[in-house]
């Protein structure tokens, strides 16, 4: 019986190490001609309040999950509050909950175990105010 334990442990370790992962990065890109104020929070109660200069990109979340997701997920699924203002206090009209408003880049970074990177950019221009 004790001779069976070692192969079972080695097989368990091997199968566990075959589990892929998914890296997700979400950012806001300011392509407007004005400085913007970004306020955002997520389901983990992290609240960010920052100013973004024209041309600046600000990463609002970066995470690694212990599961492998080959298809992009909804980038707004864990965002509970999202507001962008320009310096005239105009609010951004682009809907962050619409998945089509996010520029999505997905790539497979490793075959075995399957690892994926998903990058979501919410790009804002002057026309969005």
Secondary structure, DSSP 8 states (H G I E B T S, - for coil): -HHHHHHHHHHHHHHHHT--EEEEEEEEEE-SSS-EEEEEEETT--EEEEEE-TT-EEEEEEEEESS---S---TTTTEEEEEEEETT--B--S-TT-GGGEEEEEEEEETTTTEEEEEEEEEE-GGG-
